[in-house]
């Protein structure tokens, strides 16, 4: 598990970070679950601190980001014609 600091919608100077543990370090534009809400990762800053692997800037609260992706894929599915 990796220890991460998360800054929600603000720069590190403006807010206190939340510490979380995740099995992997998320990439930019991925979603993380924090306090029962999903947040989109906007920035990942890797640190040399042995206690904290990375600092994440996140934005936006989404109840479940998977529902919009499923709807987009259903609309974009190609049609197969039978002869």
N, C-alpha and C positions, 0 to 999 in steps of 0.2 A: 504494500500500500504506500502511496505517495502522499506526503503532507503538502497541501496547497493553501495559499492565501487567496481569497476571492474578494474583489472590490466590485460592488454592485453599482453600475451606472455613474461612477465618479472616479476621479483620479485618486491615487494613494494619499495625497496631501489633504483631501477633503473628507475622508471617511475612514472608519476603523475597518480593517479587513476581517473576514470570517475565515476561520481555519476549518478545512475539511480534509478527509482522506478519501482518495479514489484509487482504484487499481491501475489506472493509466492516466497520463496527462492528456486532457482533451486538446483537440486542435481548434483553430479559428473556425467559426461558423458551426461548430458542434454545440449540442445542448447538454447542460448538466442539470441535475435535480438538486435544488437547494431550498430547504424549508417548504417542501411540498409544492414548489413551483419550478417550472423549467426556465432556465436562462440561457441565452445564446452567448457563446464566448466570442468576444471581439478582439481580444489581445492576449497573447501568452508571453510572459517574460520569465525566462529560466534564470535561476539564481545559483550562486556558488555556495550558498548556505546549506550545511548538511541537514538542518532541521526542516527547511522548506525547499522543496525541489523547484517550484515555480509559483509565480503570481499571475492570477487571471483577472482580466477586466471583463465583466459580463453586463449584458443589457437586456431589457425586455422581459416581461413575464408572460409565459404561455402556459395554459393549462395542460395541453398535450400536443407537442409539435408533430407527432406522428400522424395525426388525423389529417392535417393539410397535405402532407406528402402522399398519403394513400389516395386522397381525392385527385391530386394532380396526376398520379400515375394511371388511375382509372380513366380519366378523360383522354390522356395521351396514348392509350393503347390502340395499336393498329387493328383494322378490321380484316378478317380473312374471308375471302369469297370462295364458295364451293361451286364447282362446275359440274 
